[in-house]
Amino acid sequence: MSLLKLPIVECAGDARSLGNQQGEQLRERIGAFIDQRLAAFHEYSRERGGPSVAQFLEAGARCLRIYEQWDPEGAAENAGIAEAAGVSAEALYATTNMTDVRDVLLLPSPRADEGCTSLLVPPTRSQSGHVLVGQTWDLNPTDLDFVVAVHRLPQTGPETWSVTVAGALSLTGMSAAGVAVGTTNIKTRRSRVGVGYLSLLHRAIRAGTAAQARELVRSAPRAAAHTYWLADSIGVSELECDPDTVVERRADGAPLARTNHCIAEEMRAAEGEAPTASSQRRLARAEQALASAPQDIQSLQELMRDRSDGVDSINRYTEDAQGTTTNACLIAIPATLELWACRGPADRGEWRQLKFG
């Protein structure tokens, strides 16, 4: 079986131009991506007697209005993508931020186990003596066809690389300022209309330091629950948050791992579902591996390939029939601007170094 290739999108200029160039290069993929996301929402909501696609799009439009006020530059890039792709900015925003917009309307059943596994290693536990971070990004199997790496050379602000999906703003990646960002999904019963998680990441990756990125996430009018990891050469921390609460954990002397259930007591009190077996087993496996020995890029790649727990493994396959697959993997060393990524599961995608400059 040939390895999955990671498509590259190059863009430069002001915010609108950055968006236009992405929309032009990904026009067909963006249209198809929106269609499949709306179909996925329709089926998801139908099974639960939930809201219509029209209601979903209306909620997304309300979230976009808030985002336009909070980050006009990022919203202009979203508008540019939509304009060049021939789709509405509202539909693009709602579908790329689907998990947050959906959670505004309803919470998932305990069967749903979307999410990711993040791996945060402090300098004292990495072989290089530098902060080392990585994550798998797991979501709908149908999203795999739309995974791309976007290389941005903005007129103002830092050069960035992000592994995301066609038409979406930054998901997980790093800037030339050495600020790396990522996320895992959690769910609480406090979702409301606000700024979606991709929008928060797109603003955070443009920050000058991880500390500035943390404050941006802390102060944002967040729509739903997520964890956000934010790293630079100085250190790495994670924010477990929903619209009402932010709890910070720092990887100081020991590594941190995270999957898709709440850990902080303040968050568990409002958790939208019981932790799944997959989330618990992936967390236990990641914590055990990170504590066992100093880590490097190769050891994190090996951990991302792990299938020790079958369908509950860190490495998730479409044929597991869990409704979720690993769509992409990313590993970063902010101090040296070293960034590696693959499309799909870590053993099925071609790992590629994404270079700055």
SEKE-489490 format. One record per residue (C-alpha): residue in three letters; x, y, z; residue number from 1. Coordinates in nm, 3 decimals, decimal comma. Layout:
["ALA" [X Y Z] NUM]
...
//
This chain:
["MET" [0,000 0,000 0,000] 1]
["SER" [0,143 0,337 -0,101] 2]
["LEU" [0,175 0,603 0,168] 3]
["LEU" [-0,075 0,889 0,179] 4]
["LYS" [0,068 1,217 0,045] 5]
["LEU" [0,021 1,551 0,222] 6]
["PRO" [-0,081 1,822 -0,029] 7]
["ILE" [0,086 2,162 0,016] 8]
["VAL" [-0,085 2,499 -0,034] 9]
["GLU" [0,134 2,812 -0,065] 10]
["CYS" [-0,007 3,162 -0,013] 11]
["ALA" [0,125 3,514 0,055] 12]
["GLY" [0,001 3,870 0,101] 13]
["ASP" [-0,259 4,045 0,314] 14]
["ALA" [-0,537 3,854 0,489] 15]
["ARG" [-0,785 3,869 0,201] 16]
["SER" [-0,517 3,763 -0,048] 17]
["LEU" [-0,406 3,475 0,173] 18]
["GLY" [-0,764 3,354 0,174] 19]
["ASN" [-0,820 3,409 -0,198] 20]
["GLN" [-0,512 3,204 -0,286] 21]
["GLN" [-0,622 2,915 -0,064] 22]
["GLY" [-0,972 2,928 -0,211] 23]
["GLU" [-0,842 2,930 -0,567] 24]
["GLN" [-0,608 2,634 -0,512] 25]
["LEU" [-0,864 2,430 -0,317] 26]
["ARG" [-1,188 2,536 -0,486] 27]
["GLU" [-1,319 2,190 -0,574] 28]
["ARG" [-1,205 2,035 -0,248] 29]
["ILE" [-1,367 2,310 -0,041] 30]
["GLY" [-1,703 2,267 -0,212] 31]
["ALA" [-1,688 1,891 -0,165] 32]
["PHE" [-1,572 1,931 0,196] 33]
["ILE" [-1,868 2,154 0,284] 34]
["ASP" [-2,110 1,911 0,121] 35]
["GLN" [-1,977 1,611 0,311] 36]
["ARG" [-1,967 1,799 0,643] 37]
["LEU" [-2,330 1,910 0,600] 38]
["ALA" [-2,429 1,553 0,512] 39]
["ALA" [-2,245 1,428 0,821] 40]
["PHE" [-2,424 1,682 1,041] 41]
["HIS" [-2,762 1,592 0,891] 42]
["GLU" [-2,713 1,224 0,970] 43]
["TYR" [-2,571 1,293 1,315] 44]
["SER" [-2,860 1,522 1,406] 45]
["ARG" [-3,127 1,298 1,250] 46]
["GLU" [-3,020 1,006 1,469] 47]
["ARG" [-3,069 1,224 1,777] 48]
["GLY" [-3,387 1,406 1,674] 49]
["GLY" [-3,184 1,726 1,665] 50]
["PRO" [-3,188 2,050 1,466] 51]
["SER" [-3,190 2,090 1,090] 52]
["VAL" [-2,900 2,179 0,862] 53]
["ALA" [-3,056 2,525 0,825] 54]
["GLN" [-3,045 2,573 1,203] 55]
["PHE" [-2,684 2,453 1,208] 56]
["LEU" [-2,588 2,707 0,940] 57]
["GLU" [-2,774 2,983 1,125] 58]
["ALA" [-2,581 2,904 1,445] 59]
["GLY" [-2,257 2,909 1,245] 60]
["ALA" [-2,345 3,250 1,102] 61]
["ARG" [-2,400 3,387 1,453] 62]
["CYS" [-2,062 3,249 1,561] 63]
["LEU" [-1,900 3,408 1,255] 64]
["ARG" [-2,042 3,750 1,347] 65]
["ILE" [-1,871 3,726 1,687] 66]
["TYR" [-1,547 3,610 1,524] 67]
["GLU" [-1,552 3,908 1,286] 68]
["GLN" [-1,547 4,140 1,587] 69]
["TRP" [-1,287 3,942 1,783] 70]
["ASP" [-1,034 3,883 1,503] 71]
["PRO" [-1,110 4,093 1,190] 72]
["GLU" [-0,789 3,983 1,018] 73]
["GLY" [-0,865 3,613 1,059] 74]
["ALA" [-1,226 3,668 0,952] 75]
["ALA" [-1,102 3,848 0,640] 76]
["GLU" [-0,894 3,542 0,552] 77]
["ASN" [-1,200 3,318 0,598] 78]
["ALA" [-1,399 3,554 0,374] 79]
["GLY" [-1,124 3,545 0,111] 80]
["ILE" [-1,123 3,165 0,106] 81]
["ALA" [-1,501 3,157 0,064] 82]
["GLU" [-1,499 3,425 -0,206] 83]
["ALA" [-1,243 3,245 -0,424] 84]
["ALA" [-1,400 2,903 -0,366] 85]
["GLY" [-1,747 3,027 -0,459] 86]
["VAL" [-1,909 2,935 -0,125] 87]
["SER" [-2,065 3,141 0,152] 88]
["ALA" [-1,840 3,259 0,435] 89]
["GLU" [-2,108 3,144 0,681] 90]
["ALA" [-2,124 2,788 0,545] 91]
["LEU" [-1,746 2,767 0,538] 92]
["TYR" [-1,718 2,887 0,898] 93]
["ALA" [-1,992 2,656 1,027] 94]
["THR" [-1,855 2,343 0,861] 95]
["THR" [-1,488 2,399 0,941] 96]
["ASN" [-1,581 2,465 1,305] 97]
["MET" [-1,841 2,188 1,302] 98]
["THR" [-1,770 2,032 1,642] 99]
["ASP" [-1,812 2,364 1,823] 100]
["VAL" [-2,114 2,486 1,625] 101]
["ARG" [-2,277 2,144 1,664] 102]
["ASP" [-2,216 2,146 2,040] 103]
["VAL" [-2,386 2,485 2,060] 104]
["LEU" [-2,701 2,310 1,937] 105]
["LEU" [-2,678 1,968 2,103] 106]
["LEU" [-2,442 1,739 2,286] 107]
["PRO" [-2,334 1,404 2,135] 108]
["SER" [-2,435 1,062 2,251] 109]
["PRO" [-2,184 0,858 2,456] 110]
["ARG" [-2,111 0,654 2,141] 111]
["ALA" [-1,933 0,946 1,978] 112]
["ASP" [-1,558 0,951 2,038] 113]
["GLU" [-1,412 1,219 1,821] 114]
["GLY" [-1,088 1,374 1,927] 115]
["CYS" [-0,712 1,355 1,930] 116]
["THR" [-0,411 1,263 2,140] 117]
["SER" [-0,162 1,536 2,234] 118]
["LEU" [0,194 1,474 2,358] 119]
["LEU" [0,376 1,758 2,539] 120]
["VAL" [0,738 1,705 2,642] 121]
["PRO" [0,941 1,958 2,849] 122]
["PRO" [1,314 2,013 2,783] 123]
["THR" [1,412 1,791 3,076] 124]
["ARG" [1,239 1,492 2,918] 125]
["SER" [1,342 1,536 2,553] 126]
["GLN" [1,663 1,396 2,406] 127]
["SER" [1,745 1,730 2,242] 128]
["GLY" [1,699 1,932 2,561] 129]
["HIS" [1,428 2,136 2,383] 130]
["VAL" [1,048 2,148 2,416] 131]
["LEU" [0,899 1,873 2,197] 132]
["VAL" [0,528 1,861 2,112] 133]
["GLY" [0,300 1,658 1,890] 134]
["GLN" [-0,050 1,535 1,834] 135]
["THR" [-0,268 1,308 1,628] 136]
["TRP" [-0,578 1,472 1,483] 137]
["ASP" [-0,871 1,230 1,477] 138]
["LEU" [-1,216 1,302 1,337] 139]
["ASN" [-1,454 1,190 1,061] 140]
["PRO" [-1,306 0,928 0,824] 141]
["THR" [-1,448 1,126 0,531] 142]
["ASP" [-1,230 1,426 0,629] 143]
["LEU" [-0,914 1,236 0,533] 144]
["ASP" [-0,954 1,325 0,164] 145]
["PHE" [-0,942 1,696 0,248] 146]
["VAL" [-0,634 1,718 0,473] 147]
["VAL" [-0,376 1,973 0,350] 148]
["ALA" [-0,075 2,165 0,482] 149]
["VAL" [-0,108 2,542 0,439] 150]
["HIS" [0,208 2,756 0,424] 151]
["ARG" [0,126 3,122 0,492] 152]
["LEU" [0,358 3,414 0,419] 153]
["PRO" [0,149 3,705 0,547] 154]
["GLN" [0,212 4,069 0,472] 155]
["THR" [0,217 4,131 0,848] 156]
["GLY" [0,283 3,878 1,121] 157]
["PRO" [0,485 3,555 1,124] 158]
["GLU" [0,515 3,294 0,854] 159]
["THR" [0,308 2,988 0,953] 160]
["TRP" [0,258 2,624 0,866] 161]
["SER" [-0,068 2,449 0,959] 162]
["VAL" [-0,201 2,102 0,895] 163]
["THR" [-0,575 2,149 0,847] 164]
["VAL" [-0,856 2,068 0,602] 165]
["ALA" [-0,941 2,236 0,273] 166]
["GLY" [-1,088 2,581 0,338] 167]
["ALA" [-1,027 2,579 0,713] 168]
["LEU" [-0,813 2,821 0,909] 169]
["SER" [-0,518 2,692 1,118] 170]
["LEU" [-0,570 2,369 1,309] 171]
["THR" [-0,238 2,240 1,440] 172]
["GLY" [0,097 2,386 1,339] 173]
["MET" [0,375 2,634 1,413] 174]
["SER" [0,492 2,983 1,321] 175]
["ALA" [0,838 3,111 1,229] 176]
["ALA" [0,832 3,282 1,570] 177]
["GLY" [0,846 2,931 1,720] 178]
["VAL" [0,489 2,929 1,855] 179]
["ALA" [0,330 2,586 1,813] 180]
["VAL" [-0,040 2,519 1,872] 181]
["GLY" [-0,285 2,231 1,875] 182]
["THR" [-0,604 2,100 2,034] 183]
["THR" [-0,804 1,803 2,153] 184]
["ASN" [-1,181 1,794 2,175] 185]
["ILE" [-1,373 1,765 2,503] 186]
["LYS" [-1,741 1,832 2,571] 187]
["THR" [-1,926 2,014 2,848] 188]
["ARG" [-2,284 2,132 2,887] 189]
["ARG" [-2,189 2,500 2,871] 190]
["SER" [-2,162 2,556 2,494] 191]
["ARG" [-2,299 2,880 2,350] 192]
["VAL" [-2,267 3,101 2,043] 193]
["GLY" [-1,909 3,228 2,029] 194]
["VAL" [-1,575 3,195 1,852] 195]
["GLY" [-1,499 2,848 1,714] 196]
["TYR" [-1,189 2,650 1,803] 197]
["LEU" [-1,015 2,683 1,465] 198]
["SER" [-1,050 3,059 1,492] 199]
["LEU" [-0,881 3,053 1,833] 200]
["LEU" [-0,595 2,844 1,697] 201]
["HIS" [-0,559 3,069 1,391] 202]
["ARG" [-0,521 3,371 1,619] 203]
["ALA" [-0,293 3,190 1,866] 204]
["ILE" [-0,046 3,075 1,600] 205]
["ARG" [0,004 3,442 1,499] 206]
["ALA" [0,105 3,542 1,855] 207]
["GLY" [0,461 3,641 1,934] 208]
["THR" [0,502 3,395 2,223] 209]
["ALA" [0,320 3,101 2,377] 210]
["ALA" [0,236 3,323 2,676] 211]
["GLN" [0,062 3,571 2,446] 212]
["ALA" [-0,120 3,282 2,276] 213]
["ARG" [-0,243 3,157 2,614] 214]
["GLU" [-0,387 3,498 2,700] 215]
["LEU" [-0,565 3,518 2,365] 216]
["VAL" [-0,734 3,184 2,427] 217]
["ARG" [-0,813 3,272 2,789] 218]
["SER" [-0,981 3,601 2,701] 219]
["ALA" [-1,169 3,484 2,389] 220]
["PRO" [-1,549 3,451 2,379] 221]
["ARG" [-1,521 3,074 2,331] 222]
["ALA" [-1,811 2,876 2,181] 223]
["ALA" [-1,749 2,531 2,329] 224]
["ALA" [-1,515 2,306 2,524] 225]
["HIS" [-1,167 2,213 2,396] 226]
["THR" [-0,817 2,178 2,526] 227]
["TYR" [-0,550 2,394 2,362] 228]
["TRP" [-0,179 2,324 2,386] 229]
["LEU" [0,054 2,619 2,328] 230]
["ALA" [0,432 2,590 2,310] 231]
["ASP" [0,747 2,784 2,229] 232]
["SER" [1,117 2,739 2,305] 233]
["ILE" [1,061 2,849 2,665] 234]
["GLY" [0,790 2,603 2,764] 235]
["VAL" [0,460 2,433 2,693] 236]
["SER" [0,124 2,434 2,865] 237]
["GLU" [-0,231 2,321 2,806] 238]
["LEU" [-0,558 2,504 2,867] 239]
["GLU" [-0,860 2,286 2,945] 240]
["CYS" [-1,151 2,518 2,885] 241]
["ASP" [-1,509 2,581 2,786] 242]
["PRO" [-1,696 2,914 2,759] 243]
["ASP" [-1,701 2,960 3,138] 244]
["THR" [-1,383 2,799 3,270] 245]
["VAL" [-1,009 2,782 3,197] 246]
["VAL" [-0,775 2,543 3,380] 247]
["GLU" [-0,403 2,551 3,295] 248]
["ARG" [-0,156 2,264 3,322] 249]
["ARG" [0,213 2,320 3,256] 250]
["ALA" [0,465 2,062 3,137] 251]
["ASP" [0,746 2,171 3,366] 252]
["GLY" [0,931 1,871 3,504] 253]
["ALA" [0,714 1,598 3,353] 254]
["PRO" [0,546 1,540 3,016] 255]
["LEU" [0,172 1,588 2,964] 256]
["ALA" [-0,064 1,383 2,753] 257]
["ARG" [-0,426 1,453 2,674] 258]
["THR" [-0,711 1,276 2,498] 259]
["ASN" [-1,083 1,356 2,498] 260]
["HIS" [-1,229 1,365 2,845] 261]
["CYS" [-1,217 1,631 3,114] 262]
["ILE" [-0,952 1,604 3,385] 263]
["ALA" [-1,000 1,920 3,592] 264]
["GLU" [-1,267 1,893 3,862] 265]
["GLU" [-1,415 2,227 3,754] 266]
["MET" [-1,470 2,083 3,406] 267]
["ARG" [-1,580 1,732 3,505] 268]
["ALA" [-1,876 1,877 3,692] 269]
["ALA" [-2,020 1,996 3,361] 270]
["GLU" [-1,888 1,718 3,134] 271]
["GLY" [-2,124 1,635 2,850] 272]
["GLU" [-2,061 1,259 2,850] 273]
["ALA" [-1,879 0,989 3,043] 274]
["PRO" [-1,518 0,922 2,936] 275]
["THR" [-1,502 0,656 2,665] 276]
["ALA" [-1,282 0,348 2,677] 277]
["SER" [-1,083 0,485 2,382] 278]
["SER" [-1,009 0,819 2,550] 279]
["GLN" [-0,905 0,649 2,874] 280]
["ARG" [-0,684 0,387 2,709] 281]
["ARG" [-0,516 0,634 2,474] 282]
["LEU" [-0,437 0,860 2,768] 283]
["ALA" [-0,295 0,573 2,976] 284]
["ARG" [-0,083 0,451 2,683] 285]
["ALA" [0,052 0,800 2,608] 286]
["GLU" [0,133 0,877 2,972] 287]
["GLN" [0,313 0,546 3,014] 288]
["ALA" [0,521 0,595 2,700] 289]
["LEU" [0,614 0,958 2,774] 290]
["ALA" [0,725 0,867 3,128] 291]
["SER" [0,933 0,569 3,019] 292]
["ALA" [1,228 0,746 2,855] 293]
["PRO" [1,346 1,080 2,710] 294]
["GLN" [1,166 1,149 2,383] 295]
["ASP" [1,263 1,257 2,033] 296]
["ILE" [1,085 1,291 1,698] 297]
["GLN" [1,130 0,923 1,618] 298]
["SER" [0,991 0,802 1,951] 299]
["LEU" [0,683 1,025 1,919] 300]
["GLN" [0,627 0,890 1,567] 301]
["GLU" [0,648 0,536 1,706] 302]
["LEU" [0,396 0,621 1,976] 303]
["MET" [0,162 0,766 1,715] 304]
["ARG" [0,188 0,435 1,524] 305]
["ASP" [0,094 0,232 1,833] 306]
["ARG" [-0,186 -0,026 1,788] 307]
["SER" [-0,142 -0,204 2,122] 308]
["ASP" [-0,501 -0,136 2,231] 309]
["GLY" [-0,681 -0,242 1,914] 310]
["VAL" [-0,968 -0,012 1,824] 311]
["ASP" [-0,890 0,195 2,136] 312]
["SER" [-0,533 0,267 2,021] 313]
["ILE" [-0,369 0,606 1,968] 314]
["ASN" [-0,336 0,509 1,600] 315]
["ARG" [-0,691 0,496 1,465] 316]
["TYR" [-0,799 0,332 1,139] 317]
["THR" [-1,114 0,378 0,931] 318]
["GLU" [-1,173 0,002 0,936] 319]
["ASP" [-1,199 0,011 1,316] 320]
["ALA" [-1,558 0,124 1,247] 321]
["GLN" [-1,555 0,364 1,543] 322]
["GLY" [-1,673 0,662 1,338] 323]
["THR" [-1,330 0,821 1,379] 324]
["THR" [-0,992 0,788 1,210] 325]
["THR" [-0,653 0,955 1,248] 326]
["ASN" [-0,661 1,220 0,976] 327]
["ALA" [-0,317 1,373 1,037] 328]
["CYS" [-0,017 1,375 1,272] 329]
["LEU" [0,223 1,658 1,361] 330]
["ILE" [0,543 1,691 1,567] 331]
["ALA" [0,728 2,017 1,640] 332]
["ILE" [1,045 2,143 1,810] 333]
["PRO" [0,987 2,521 1,847] 334]
["ALA" [1,348 2,606 1,942] 335]
["THR" [1,482 2,476 1,610] 336]
["LEU" [1,169 2,541 1,399] 337]
["GLU" [1,162 2,172 1,315] 338]
["LEU" [0,816 2,062 1,201] 339]
["TRP" [0,709 1,722 1,070] 340]
["ALA" [0,364 1,608 0,957] 341]
["CYS" [0,181 1,333 0,773] 342]
["ARG" [-0,166 1,290 0,630] 343]
["GLY" [-0,357 0,998 0,779] 344]
["PRO" [-0,243 0,750 1,045] 345]
["ALA" [0,125 0,771 1,137] 346]
["ASP" [0,204 0,438 0,969] 347]
["ARG" [0,002 0,507 0,654] 348]
["GLY" [0,104 0,863 0,572] 349]
["GLU" [0,428 0,993 0,426] 350]
["TRP" [0,603 1,200 0,693] 351]
["ARG" [0,716 1,531 0,549] 352]
["GLN" [0,926 1,811 0,698] 353]
["LEU" [0,758 2,150 0,661] 354]
["LYS" [1,037 2,406 0,632] 355]
["PHE" [1,038 2,779 0,706] 356]
["GLY" [1,208 3,047 0,502] 357]
//
